[in-house]
């Protein structure tokens, strides 16, 4: 079973939190708010997205690298993670 399926409820809860934060930001932009409040909300969204990314990467590393016996599959999965991380931290 894939880690994203096994952890589906936890990951979906995180996405609902992110969705709520984005909706709040969208509403903030329709009303007068201090720039600092908008920036704080953006930072909160980024933190939540980073947390989601951390959880999915942790599951991927555990399932596809630590527990994978096939060396070729481990190397291929490591390349996937490294490519995603490179794109994510640009």
Buried (B, 14 or more C-beta within 10 A) or exposed (E): EEBBEEBEEEBEEBEEBBEEBBEEBEEBEEEEBEEEEEEEBBEBBEEBBEEBBEBBBEBBBEBBBEEBEEEEEBEEBBEEBEEBEEEEEE
